[in-house]
Amino acid sequence: MNILVTGANGQLGSEMRLVAALDNAAGDNYIFTDINDITPEQEAMLGKLVERELAEDGSNCDGVSGNEGKAKCSATVDVATRKLDITNLLEVKRIVAEEKIDVIVNCAAYTNVDAAESNYELAELLNAKAPENLAMAIAEVGGLLVHISTDYVFGKEPYNIPCREDQKGTPTGVYGLTKLHGEQKIMAAGCKYVILRTAWLYSEFGKNFCRTMLNLLATKTALNVVFDQAGTPTYAADLAAAIAVILKDYASETCCGSEYKKGGKSMTGNYSKSGIYNYSNEGVCSWFDFTKMIQRVSGEIAEKADNGKQRMNCKVRPCHSSEFPSPVVRPAYSVLDKTKIKETFGIGVPYWVDSLEKCLTNLLR
Ligand SMILES: NC(=O)c1ccc[n+]([C@@H]2O[C@H](COP(=O)([O-])OP(=O)(O)OC[C@H]3O[C@@H](n4cnc5c(N)ncnc54)[C@H](OP(=O)(O)O)[C@@H]3O)[C@@H](O)[C@H]2O)c1
């Protein structure tokens, strides 16, 4: 299949590059796009993670192990980024047609939750109009749009059980509202779609809670972190792996790749699994618990490496959200029920602490 990844330089987009390098037995052709260039830091981290993965399991590369496998796979990490602004419908349609795109994986969004409160138009453009552009473009060629949404579509109601996909969206702020509009526009556009609602995303790349806390824990003597918001951290690598499972399922159901590439036929027909799905890691915690676990696990990694500099003696204290002035009210409870994605695609969901250990090992070793 020809797979267009948008927002490829963000957290999830970077993990999709690793999927393409390490988990692409079908030989899919990925085209990575973003509005800006890839940074040297991101490029270096991609190289490091691929090397590490291959050193641990050279058989990931077509069954070729050791140095041979490493050399072969290192050469396939695609760090090229084609410029694509997804707010430009004509440009989106052009690339979809020219590259005979079968699937778009949309990792681009306006993700600054606080800033969205004073930038409604831009947030709506990126989170609602741009996904509609992608949906319209992929509908024209009968392809699939995989789009990422958020737990922040919930929150106004005082939930205390995990949110299901069919629950009414009740966003508390502009970010959640515009992401909900994005979902609605995709569903109205008439394309095949998989909308994945995720939560509390973090990774080795970009700006995220895990990397911010790692830095603060190493440099501050005390930190107050809110304990009255519950959710589930999600390692972007796990979400990317779940997307890879969905792509394989789509290819096997539609058999689109080969026919489409032969140039004759565009993909038509339905995808029986089109719909909205929740995906986060397993478990529940508060931001305070998340921080304490980052501190504990990073301390253990540092101890193993006997790296005194990494030891963190910062005192982490629980506090109320009200102690942190913010332009937006965040959901108090946005735990996602993942039964549907597990039953439909057979996707296994790692426990959040296990995934955190993997990410911190990658960051600190
Ligand atoms: N982060 C979270 O905690 C979280 C939680 C739940 C759901 N999500 C959702 O998960 C998805 C991935 O999030 P993420 O954290 O990986 O996002 P991210 O790191 O902020 O990456 C988004 C990427 O989109 C790019 N972009 C911005 N405007 C664009 C445009 N007009 N055209 C093309 N690309 C554009 C950004 O480029 P620049 O950075 O150069 O602007 C960035 O590279 C998003 O849909 C987000 O809403 C995230």
The ligand as a Gaussian input file, in Angstrom:
#p B3LYP/6-31G(d) Opt

LIG

0 1
 N        0.018000      14.940000      22.899000
 C       -0.968000      14.389000      23.610000
 O       -0.905000      14.282000      24.837000
 C       -2.192000      13.867000      22.906000
 C       -3.224000      13.321000      23.667000
 C       -4.339000      12.825000      23.004000
 C       -4.429000      12.877000      21.622000
 N       -3.415000      13.446000      20.914000
 C       -3.540000      13.498000      19.456000
 O       -2.560000      12.630000      18.919000
 C       -2.128000      13.119000      17.643000
 C       -0.623000      13.179000      17.597000
 O       -0.186000      14.044000      18.651000
 P        1.357000      14.403000      18.840000
 O        1.548000      14.678000      20.291000
 O        2.196000      13.400000      18.146000
 O        1.414000      15.788000      18.061000
 P        2.678000      16.747000      17.868000
 O        3.890000      16.121000      18.456000
 O        2.244000      18.100000      18.305000
 O        2.865000      16.713000      16.293000
 C        1.995000      17.350000      15.407000
 C        2.746000      17.596000      14.124000
 O        1.861000      18.238000      13.194000
 C        2.591000      19.265000      12.541000
 N        1.715000      20.263000      11.950000
 C        1.254000      21.419000      12.493000
 N        0.515000      22.092000      11.610000
 C        0.520000      21.376000      10.469000
 C       -0.055000      21.563000       9.181000
 N       -0.802000      22.653000       8.881000
 N        0.150000      20.623000       8.227000
 C        0.890000      19.518000       8.501000
 N        1.457000      19.296000       9.700000
 C        1.273000      20.207000      10.668000
 C        3.448000      19.824000      13.651000
 O        4.487000      20.638000      13.127000
 P        5.096000      21.847000      14.023000
 O        5.386000      21.267000      15.370000
 O        6.310000      22.246000      13.264000
 O        4.014000      22.867000      14.090000
 C        3.946000      18.538000      14.307000
 O        5.086000      18.037000      13.639000
 C       -2.830000      14.470000      17.448000
 O       -3.982000      14.287000      16.684000
 C       -3.253000      14.853000      18.862000
 O       -4.390000      15.681000      18.875000
 C       -2.298000      13.920000      21.508000

